[in-house]
Amino acid sequence: MIYVWALGTAVCAVIAEIALNRALSYWPVLLFTAPLAIAVNYGVFHLLRFGPSLISSLAVFSIATLLVRVTYSVGVHQPVGYGTWAAVGLIVVAGVLRHIWP
């Protein structure tokens, strides 16, 4: 269940980020991004509530957000830097180690 909340929250966060980055002013997109910001806060609340710990909940949220950002960038043919790919790799390694390490 935590993964569903993380993915939904990440999608809302990335959509709000894209809308705010593309707008010339914040006022035209305020009515669109304000509900998304509330949805992100609600999603993070549920991540922290249902997650096993604070660190693991935030790790799942960061992985989901990074993967949604990379997916969007690849989808619209924006270059993705080597640092971002390294971050994806390190976060995946951290997730694997979390399950392996006692």
Disulfide bonds with the S-S distance in Angstrom:
none
